[in-house]
């Protein structure tokens, strides 16, 4: 990932590195220095020579880098004269604007024109209304108008959680799109820089869904209106499936960010044991389908673990890993508890989500 970018003698000096154990220094597009490093706190020194009108210049970039928590201290010297020094932390990385790659020339094709048309439609507000109307019609045709309205309410509340998280990090949002037979999408114009941003944005949708289910369940206890219990349990099922550790679902992003931030065998063992415990608890309470999907998703994340150093996202620190894991467990546990509790009633419709998870 890109660690540092500064101006030096009219050219861009860029430092890139990875927890895998390497650092590269670029002068413009040319790599001028490469050293081995590791994930622990360690000093570094990059040196190279430049030739200009004044003769040969000796450039040094030195400092110390700690990945978890992220802390970069550096000094830039030319002929032993200090030009620049600074300290960067995770907040600085979060606020950094992601540099977009060069745009390739557009070649005419019907597929390309269709894609361009879709992008133009996505930017128009009218497409949101069309998608929402299509979703309402589709779900009304499959179920009923009442169920369709309730389902769309759940989807909007879920996606609003993602939007709130995006705005918290200062990302520009395009809004919520309801896609018939697919669900909803919360879109942003900006790219993220850190795993913590990925965690918060991903988990806030299901967490908002958990809050909605709890509110509906409390309303059911106070009023005995069964439609509130139905809304609580089906919304819990919808958000629980979103929390499965399967990409591109929200849960897949959460567990991938946690796993990709771990750089020790102890942490990896803890993840494996946590996944095994989740599968065991699911089967213990008769949620066989949930346990099976958790196992499959965890295996998928595990096989991608070796690719973690290829990511440009800043990894989570130890504290953020623990908070993320607990947040995931609380959200999944809360959604599962609602489904299990409501499923104990004699109403076949209300117990359907529990039967689905127990299949």
Secondary structure as GFF3:
##gff-version 3
##sequence-region A 1 359
A	DSSP	beta_strand	2	8	.	.	.	ID=ss1
A	DSSP	beta_strand	11	18	.	.	.	ID=ss2
A	DSSP	beta_strand	22	27	.	.	.	ID=ss3
A	DSSP	beta_strand	30	36	.	.	.	ID=ss4
A	DSSP	beta_strand	42	52	.	.	.	ID=ss5
A	DSSP	beta_strand	55	66	.	.	.	ID=ss6
A	DSSP	beta_strand	71	78	.	.	.	ID=ss7
A	DSSP	beta_strand	81	89	.	.	.	ID=ss8
A	DSSP	alpha_helix	90	94	.	.	.	ID=ss9
A	DSSP	alpha_helix	110	122	.	.	.	ID=ss10
A	DSSP	alpha_helix	125	142	.	.	.	ID=ss11
A	DSSP	alpha_helix	145	168	.	.	.	ID=ss12
A	DSSP	beta_strand	173	179	.	.	.	ID=ss13
A	DSSP	beta_strand	183	188	.	.	.	ID=ss14
A	DSSP	alpha_helix	195	223	.	.	.	ID=ss15
A	DSSP	alpha_helix	226	242	.	.	.	ID=ss16
A	DSSP	alpha_helix	250	261	.	.	.	ID=ss17
A	DSSP	alpha_helix	265	284	.	.	.	ID=ss18
A	DSSP	alpha_helix	288	304	.	.	.	ID=ss19
A	DSSP	three_ten_helix	305	310	.	.	.	ID=ss20
A	DSSP	alpha_helix	318	342	.	.	.	ID=ss21
A	DSSP	alpha_helix	352	357	.	.	.	ID=ss22
###
